[in-house]
Amino acid sequence: MEERENILKILQGTLDALKRNDNIRLKDLSNQTIHTASIVQDPENVVMAVIVYSLSKIIERPMYKEKSGWKKFYKRVLKEINHSIKDLKDNDEKHLNVHIEGLRSSIERVSGNLKKYVQEVFIKAKINKASRIYEHGISMEKTANLLGITMWDLAGYAGQTGIPDVNLGKTMDVKARIKIATEILG
């Protein structure tokens, strides 16, 4: 597994953010992971980004906590994250893969009334994170394959967000830069 230290840091931050119910921090952690995943194209980082983003979307909706199955789901997620952190520290890649898969399946296979909501969040998270990897310059086909989605889904989402229209060579004019500088410097 590439980027072991990054994944450990992400998992520790995720555990802390979940306990504090901090969905903004979870989204930040997911974005950091996507940046790393785009550079190294490491599937484990991609999976981690989708998991963390999914968790952020789940905890930002208080109604989920009222659904049957929430307590069991939340407890299992915390347990799998704790085990994954321990496995990373112990360099136990075999068990780490088991616990990361357990974490992913916890999100995908929730039971009770919570199931349909969480599954929808997980699918949308895959597409969202795929669009962010694509935005970093990885081909649409490679990105879709990394996340196990169709190129059609990715193209549809990327088209809605305007990602293909980004002009990386365009800079701000001088007046806009001066305005920003004066706002920052006061």
KOLZA-19866 format. One line per 3 residues: number of its first residue (from 1); for each residue x, y, z of N, C-alpha, C. Coordinates in pm, 1 decimal. Layout:
<rs>
NUM> X,Y,Z,X,Y,Z,X,Y,Z | ...
</rs>
This chain:
<rs>
1> 85.1,-117.7,0.0,0.0,0.0,0.0,89.4,123.7,0.0 | 65.0,208.2,-99.9,141.2,331.8,-109.8,83.9,434.9,-12.7 | 168.7,529.8,24.1,123.2,642.9,104.5,63.9,600.5,239.0
4> 127.1,505.0,303.7,80.2,452.3,432.3,60.4,563.0,536.6 | 155.2,654.2,544.1,146.7,762.7,643.0,27.6,854.8,614.9 | 2.0,880.1,487.5,-112.2,964.7,452.3,-242.6,898.5,495.6
7> -255.8,771.2,467.8,-379.2,700.7,504.4,-395.0,695.0,656.0 | -285.8,673.9,728.1,-292.3,674.3,875.0,-340.8,810.4,925.3 | -284.9,917.0,872.6,-324.7,1052.0,912.6,-472.3,1077.4,878.9
10> -514.9,1032.6,763.3,-654.5,1050.5,721.8,-747.9,972.5,814.0 | -712.2,848.5,846.2,-797.1,767.5,934.5,-806.3,826.3,1074.8 | -694.2,873.8,1127.2,-695.5,934.3,1260.8,-781.6,1061.0,1260.1
13> -767.7,1141.8,1155.6,-850.0,1262.1,1143.7,-997.0,1228.4,1127.0 | -1025.2,1121.0,1052.4,-1163.2,1077.7,1030.2,-1226.2,1032.6,1161.4 | -1153.0,955.4,1238.5,-1203.9,908.5,1367.4,-1237.4,1026.6,1457.8
16> -1146.1,1121.3,1465.9,-1167.5,1240.4,1547.7,-1287.7,1321.5,1497.4 | -1296.0,1341.1,1367.5,-1405.3,1419.9,1309.7,-1540.8,1351.5,1329.5 | -1543.8,1219.5,1318.2,-1669.5,1146.5,1341.3,-1716.7,1162.2,1485.1
19> -1623.4,1150.8,1577.0,-1659.8,1163.8,1718.2,-1708.8,1304.6,1751.0 | -1658.2,1404.5,1677.9,-1700.1,1543.4,1700.0,-1814.2,1584.6,1606.5 | -1858.3,1489.8,1521.9,-1967.1,1516.2,1427.8,-1930.8,1631.6,1332.6
22> -1806.7,1635.4,1286.6,-1753.0,1745.4,1206.3,-1745.0,1705.5,1059.0 | -1855.3,1725.5,987.3,-1859.1,1686.3,846.9,-1768.2,1773.5,758.9 | -1743.5,1897.4,797.7,-1654.4,1985.5,719.9,-1512.2,1929.9,722.9
25> -1467.1,1888.0,839.1,-1333.1,1829.4,851.4,-1323.3,1701.5,768.8 | -1429.3,1621.4,768.7,-1429.4,1499.2,688.7,-1415.3,1531.4,540.0 | -1484.8,1632.8,492.5,-1473.0,1671.7,351.4,-1331.9,1718.6,320.4
28> -1271.7,1795.3,410.9,-1133.4,1840.0,391.6,-1038.0,1720.6,383.5 | -1057.1,1624.6,471.7,-972.2,1504.8,470.3,-989.0,1427.1,339.4 | -1111.9,1418.4,291.5,-1137.3,1350.3,165.5,-1068.9,1422.5,50.3
31> -1075.2,1554.7,49.4,-1011.0,1631.2,-57.7,-859.2,1615.1,-54.4 | -801.4,1610.8,65.0,-656.9,1587.6,76.2,-620.8,1451.2,17.9 | -704.2,1353.4,45.6,-678.5,1218.3,-3.3,-691.9,1212.2,-154.2
34> -788.9,1281.1,-209.3,-806.2,1283.4,-354.7,-685.4,1346.7,-421.2 | -632.1,1452.0,-360.5,-513.0,1514.8,-416.7,-398.2,1413.0,-422.7 | -376.8,1341.0,-313.9,-272.1,1238.8,-310.0,-302.5,1127.4,-409.6
37> -426.5,1083.9,-414.6,-465.5,976.7,-506.2,-443.1,1017.7,-651.3 | -464.6,1143.5,-682.6,-444.1,1191.6,-818.7,-297.2,1190.6,-856.4 | -212.4,1216.4,-760.1,-68.8,1218.4,-786.6,-14.4,1076.3,-802.6
40> -43.4,990.0,-705.9,14.8,855.0,-706.3,-76.0,751.2,-771.7 | -200.7,784.8,-797.4,-300.2,695.7,-856.5,-305.8,561.7,-783.0 | -307.8,573.1,-651.4,-310.8,458.6,-561.8,-456.4,424.9,-529.6
43> -503.1,304.6,-565.5,-643.6,269.2,-542.0,-686.2,279.2,-395.4 | -594.2,250.9,-301.2,-629.0,257.5,-160.1,-663.1,400.1,-118.3 | -589.1,496.5,-171.2,-619.9,636.3,-141.5,-753.6,677.5,-202.6
46> -782.4,625.3,-319.5,-909.9,655.5,-384.9,-1025.4,602.1,-301.3 | -1013.6,477.1,-259.4,-1118.0,415.8,-176.2,-1134.8,495.4,-46.6 | -1023.3,533.5,13.2,-1028.6,609.5,138.5,-1099.4,742.9,117.7
49> -1071.8,809.5,6.2,-1136.7,938.2,-22.0,-1287.6,921.4,-34.2 | -1330.3,816.4,-101.6,-1474.1,792.1,-118.6,-1538.6,759.8,15.5 | -1472.8,678.1,95.0,-1527.0,641.2,226.4,-1542.2,765.1,314.3
52> -1437.9,844.8,322.3,-1440.6,962.4,410.4,-1544.5,1063.3,361.0 | -1552.1,1083.1,230.9,-1651.9,1176.0,177.2,-1793.7,1123.6,205.2 | -1813.3,994.4,188.0,-1944.3,935.0,217.0,-1982.7,957.9,361.9
55> -1887.5,936.5,452.0,-1915.0,958.6,594.2,-1949.9,1104.6,621.7 | -1883.4,1196.2,552.2,-1915.5,1338.8,572.2,-2058.7,1368.5,530.3 | -2099.6,1311.1,417.9,-2235.5,1335.2,369.9,-2338.9,1269.1,461.2
58> -2303.4,1156.0,518.8,-2396.3,1085.5,606.7,-2415.3,1163.3,736.9 | -2305.7,1208.2,798.6,-2321.9,1274.2,928.8,-2373.5,1417.1,917.4 | -2368.1,1475.7,797.8,-2420.7,1611.0,785.7,-2573.8,1612.6,782.1
61> -2632.8,1496.6,769.2,-2779.1,1486.4,766.2,-2828.9,1424.2,896.3 | -2876.0,1505.6,989.2,-2919.1,1453.4,1119.8,-3031.2,1351.4,1111.0 | -3109.8,1355.2,1004.4,-3222.1,1260.9,992.8,-3174.6,1116.2,988.3
64> -3052.2,1092.9,939.6,-3001.3,956.3,933.4,-2987.2,896.4,1071.9 | -2954.1,980.0,1168.2,-2931.3,930.8,1303.8,-3060.7,883.1,1370.0 | -3171.5,920.2,1310.4,-3301.4,879.2,1363.3,-3351.0,749.9,1300.2
67> -3284.6,703.1,1197.0,-3326.1,582.1,1126.1,-3281.7,458.2,1203.1 | -3360.3,351.5,1186.5,-3320.2,226.3,1250.0,-3192.3,178.1,1182.9 | -3101.8,127.1,1259.5,-2974.7,79.5,1207.1,-2860.1,177.8,1226.6
70> -2892.7,302.9,1269.0,-2787.1,404.1,1283.2,-2682.0,365.0,1387.4 | -2727.9,326.9,1506.4,-2632.5,298.0,1614.1,-2539.2,183.9,1575.6 | -2595.3,80.4,1517.8,-2514.9,-34.2,1475.3,-2415.4,8.5,1366.7
73> -2461.4,85.2,1270.9,-2376.3,134.8,1163.6,-2261.4,219.6,1219.1 | -2293.3,315.9,1302.2,-2193.7,408.6,1357.4,-2089.0,332.9,1440.2 | -2135.4,240.2,1521.1,-2044.7,161.0,1604.9,-1950.1,76.8,1519.4
76> -2003.0,18.4,1412.9,-1919.9,-65.3,1325.1,-1816.7,20.4,1251.9 | -1856.2,138.0,1206.5,-1763.4,226.5,1136.3,-1648.1,265.7,1228.4 | -1679.5,306.8,1350.6,-1573.9,343.5,1445.9,-1481.2,225.5,1474.2
79> -1539.0,106.9,1488.2,-1460.3,-13.6,1514.8,-1364.5,-42.3,1398.9 | -1414.8,-35.1,1275.7,-1330.9,-64.1,1158.5,-1219.6,40.0,1143.2 | -1249.0,165.2,1172.5,-1145.9,269.3,1163.9,-1038.5,244.5,1269.6
82> -1080.0,214.4,1391.9,-982.5,185.7,1498.6,-892.6,67.1,1462.5 | -952.6,-38.2,1408.7,-874.2,-155.1,1368.2,-779.2,-118.8,1254.4 | -824.6,-38.2,1160.8,-740.2,2.2,1047.8,-620.6,84.3,1094.9
85> -643.8,172.7,1189.0,-534.1,253.7,1244.6,-430.9,161.7,1311.0 | -479.7,66.5,1390.1,-388.9,-27.8,1456.9,-310.2,-108.8,1353.5 | -378.5,-156.4,1250.3,-311.9,-236.2,1146.4,-204.1,-154.8,1074.6
88> -232.6,-28.6,1047.7,-132.0,57.1,983.7,-9.7,74.3,1072.5 | -34.5,98.8,1200.0,76.7,115.2,1294.2,158.6,-12.5,1308.4 | 90.9,-128.4,1299.5,158.3,-257.6,1313.3,214.2,-310.4,1180.9
91> 196.4,-234.7,1073.1,239.7,-277.3,938.9,172.9,-408.4,897.3 | 49.9,-428.0,939.3,-24.8,-550.7,911.3,-118.1,-525.4,792.2 | -61.3,-535.1,672.1,-136.3,-501.6,551.5,-252.0,-597.9,525.6
94> -233.0,-725.2,560.3,-338.5,-824.6,539.1,-465.4,-786.2,615.5 | -450.1,-758.8,745.9,-566.8,-722.9,826.2,-617.8,-582.6,791.3 | -527.4,-494.4,752.8,-568.8,-359.7,711.9,-666.2,-367.5,595.5
97> -631.5,-448.7,495.3,-720.5,-463.0,379.7,-856.3,-519.0,420.9 | -856.7,-610.7,516.4,-982.6,-667.2,566.9,-1066.6,-557.8,633.3 | -1002.4,-473.7,714.0,-1076.4,-370.4,786.3,-1119.8,-254.3,695.6
100> -1037.9,-220.0,596.3,-1078.9,-116.9,499.9,-1198.9,-167.3,420.7 | -1193.8,-294.5,380.8,-1308.2,-353.9,310.9,-1429.9,-357.6,403.3 | -1408.2,-386.9,531.1,-1517.9,-386.2,628.2,-1577.9,-247.7,643.7
103> -1494.2,-146.7,640.0,-1541.6,-8.6,648.0,-1625.0,26.3,525.1 | -1573.0,-9.8,408.2,-1645.9,17.2,284.1,-1778.9,-57.8,282.1 | -1774.8,-183.0,322.1,-1899.8,-260.6,319.5,-1998.0,-212.4,426.2
106> -1947.2,-155.3,534.8,-2036.7,-96.5,635.6,-2120.2,13.9,573.3 | -2057.0,89.4,487.0,-2127.8,199.9,421.3,-2219.9,147.2,312.7 | -2172.9,50.3,235.4,-2252.6,-2.0,124.2,-2368.4,-90.8,168.1
109> -2350.5,-160.8,279.5,-2448.3,-262.7,316.0,-2519.1,-235.2,448.3 | -2551.1,-112.5,469.8,-2625.2,-75.2,590.6,-2760.8,-143.8,587.8 | -2813.1,-174.7,704.2,-2943.7,-240.6,709.8,-3050.9,-144.0,756.7
112> -3171.0,-190.3,753.0,-3284.2,-111.5,802.9,-3319.6,5.1,712.0 | -3389.6,101.5,768.8,-3435.8,218.0,693.5,-3321.4,304.2,641.8 | -3207.1,292.3,703.0,-3091.8,373.3,666.6,-3030.2,328.0,533.8
115> -3055.8,204.3,495.1,-2988.2,142.0,381.9,-2997.8,222.1,252.8 | -3118.1,255.7,209.3,-3131.4,321.5,78.4,-3066.1,459.3,77.5 | -3070.0,528.9,189.5,-3009.3,661.7,196.0,-2857.1,653.4,185.9
118> -2799.5,562.9,260.5,-2654.2,550.6,265.7,-2599.4,497.0,133.6 | -2666.8,402.1,72.8,-2620.8,349.0,-55.2,-2619.6,458.2,-162.0 | -2721.7,543.0,-161.1,-2726.8,653.7,-256.8,-2611.0,751.0,-232.3
121> -2583.2,779.9,-107.9,-2471.3,869.1,-73.8,-2340.4,809.3,-123.9 | -2320.3,679.3,-104.6,-2194.8,614.6,-143.7,-2175.7,620.6,-295.0 | -2280.7,595.3,-370.3,-2271.4,601.0,-516.6,-2239.1,742.5,-561.9
124> -2307.4,841.2,-505.2,-2280.1,980.3,-542.0,-2139.6,1023.1,-500.0 | -2092.5,970.8,-388.5,-1956.7,1003.3,-343.4,-1853.5,951.0,-441.9 | -1874.1,831.3,-494.8,-1781.8,776.1,-594.3,-1774.4,868.1,-716.5
127> -1888.4,911.6,-762.7,-1892.4,997.5,-881.4,-1829.5,1133.2,-850.9 | -1859.8,1188.7,-734.2,-1802.6,1317.6,-695.6,-1650.5,1310.2,-688.5 | -1599.1,1208.7,-622.0,-1453.8,1196.3,-607.3,-1387.8,1165.3,-741.0
130> -1456.0,1090.6,-826.6,-1403.0,1064.8,-960.8,-1388.6,1196.1,-1037.3 | -1485.8,1284.5,-1021.1,-1477.7,1412.9,-1091.4,-1359.5,1495.0,-1041.3 | -1328.0,1483.7,-912.9,-1213.9,1557.7,-857.4,-1081.1,1500.7,-908.4
133> -1074.7,1368.8,-923.9,-952.7,1309.1,-979.4,-938.5,1351.4,-1126.1 | -1048.1,1345.7,-1198.5,-1048.4,1387.9,-1338.9,-1005.7,1534.6,-1350.6 | -1050.0,1614.4,-1257.0,-1013.4,1756.4,-1254.0,-862.3,1774.6,-1237.4
136> -796.8,1678.8,-1172.5,-651.5,1683.6,-1153.1,-574.7,1639.2,-1278.3 | -646.5,1604.7,-1385.0,-579.7,1572.7,-1510.8,-566.2,1425.8,-1543.4 | -623.7,1338.3,-1462.3,-619.6,1195.3,-1492.3,-729.3,1168.2,-1595.8
139> -701.9,1081.5,-1691.5,-798.5,1057.0,-1798.7,-932.0,1009.1,-1743.2 | -1037.5,1035.8,-1818.4,-1171.5,996.6,-1776.1,-1181.2,845.0,-1763.0 | -1122.9,772.2,-1857.0,-1129.5,626.5,-1853.5,-1056.5,571.0,-1731.2
142> -936.3,619.2,-1705.2,-859.0,571.1,-1589.6,-931.1,605.8,-1459.7 | -986.1,726.2,-1452.1,-1057.6,769.9,-1332.7,-1180.6,682.4,-1308.4 | -1257.4,658.6,-1412.7,-1377.0,574.8,-1399.3,-1338.6,434.1,-1353.0
145> -1231.6,380.5,-1408.8,-1185.9,246.7,-1368.5,-1138.0,243.5,-1224.1 | -1067.9,347.4,-1181.5,-1019.0,353.8,-1043.5,-1134.1,347.3,-943.2 | -1245.4,410.9,-977.4,-1356.7,419.4,-882.5,-1470.0,322.5,-911.1
148> -1457.4,244.6,-1016.0,-1560.4,145.5,-1045.2,-1692.5,207.1,-1086.4 | -1685.4,316.8,-1161.4,-1806.8,379.1,-1214.1,-1795.9,381.0,-1365.8 | -1904.3,415.8,-1430.8,-1899.7,422.7,-1576.6,-1847.5,558.7,-1621.8
151> -1788.3,559.4,-1739.2,-1743.0,687.2,-1795.3,-1863.7,777.2,-1820.8 | -1976.4,716.6,-1850.4,-2099.6,791.3,-1874.4,-2139.8,870.9,-1749.5 | -2137.0,805.0,-1632.9,-2170.1,873.3,-1507.8,-2072.2,986.3,-1479.8
154> -1944.1,958.6,-1499.6,-1842.4,1060.4,-1475.5,-1856.8,1177.6,-1571.8 | -1879.0,1147.7,-1698.2,-1893.3,1255.1,-1797.4,-2015.6,1340.6,-1766.8 | -2123.8,1276.3,-1726.1,-2245.1,1351.7,-1691.8,-2223.0,1444.8,-1574.9
157> -2156.4,1395.8,-1472.0,-2131.1,1478.1,-1353.2,-2031.4,1588.9,-1384.7 | -1923.4,1553.0,-1454.2,-1820.9,1652.5,-1488.1,-1880.7,1761.3,-1577.7 | -1972.4,1722.6,-1665.3,-2038.3,1821.1,-1752.0,-2124.2,1918.4,-1673.4
160> -2186.8,1871.6,-1567.0,-2270.4,1958.2,-1483.6,-2186.8,2054.4,-1400.9 | -2066.5,2011.9,-1363.2,-1983.3,2095.0,-1276.6,-1898.3,2194.0,-1353.3 | -1885.5,2174.4,-1484.0,-1802.7,2264.2,-1563.4,-1655.1,2230.9,-1556.9
163> -1619.3,2116.1,-1504.8,-1478.4,2077.7,-1493.9,-1409.5,2080.0,-1630.3 | -1473.0,2027.2,-1738.4,-1402.7,2028.3,-1865.8,-1377.5,2168.7,-1920.1 | -1450.6,2266.6,-1869.8,-1439.5,2402.5,-1921.0,-1332.9,2485.3,-1851.6
166> -1265.5,2426.6,-1752.3,-1166.6,2502.4,-1675.9,-1050.0,2539.5,-1766.4 | -1017.9,2666.9,-1768.9,-904.9,2714.9,-1847.5,-789.3,2737.7,-1750.9 | -697.5,2643.1,-1748.0,-589.5,2650.1,-1650.6,-489.8,2760.9,-1680.6
169> -486.3,2808.7,-1806.5,-391.2,2912.5,-1842.7,-441.8,3052.5,-1815.2 | -565.3,3067.1,-1777.0,-624.2,3199.5,-1755.0,-587.9,3249.7,-1615.2 | -542.8,3372.7,-1608.8,-508.6,3432.0,-1479.7,-598.1,3551.7,-1454.0
172> -593.2,3600.0,-1331.3,-670.7,3718.3,-1294.8,-604.2,3842.5,-1351.5 | -686.8,3940.2,-1382.0,-629.0,4067.0,-1426.8,-569.3,4140.2,-1306.2 | -492.9,4243.1,-1335.7,-419.7,4315.2,-1232.0,-513.7,4376.0,-1128.3
175> -624.8,4434.9,-1171.7,-718.2,4498.3,-1078.1,-774.0,4397.0,-978.4 | -807.0,4276.1,-1026.1,-861.2,4172.7,-937.6,-756.1,4128.8,-836.0 | -631.1,4117.0,-879.7,-524.1,4078.1,-788.3,-498.8,4185.7,-682.8
178> -503.6,4311.4,-723.2,-483.8,4422.3,-628.6,-596.0,4423.5,-525.7 | -718.7,4402.2,-572.0,-833.8,4400.7,-481.5,-818.3,4290.4,-375.9 | -778.2,4172.5,-419.4,-759.7,4061.6,-325.8,-647.6,4093.3,-227.4
181> -538.2,4148.8,-277.0,-424.9,4181.3,-190.9,-462.3,4285.0,-85.7 | -538.8,4385.4,-125.5,-579.5,4487.6,-26.5,-676.3,4431.6,75.6 | -762.7,4338.3,33.8,-854.3,4275.0,129.2,-776.4,4192.2,231.2
184> -675.3,4123.5,184.4,-595.8,4038.7,274.0,-511.5,4123.7,368.8 | -446.7,4223.1,313.4,-356.3,4304.6,392.0,-426.0,4416.6,469.0 | -549.9,4444.2,431.9,-629.4,4543.2,504.0,-590.6,4679.2,463.6
</rs>
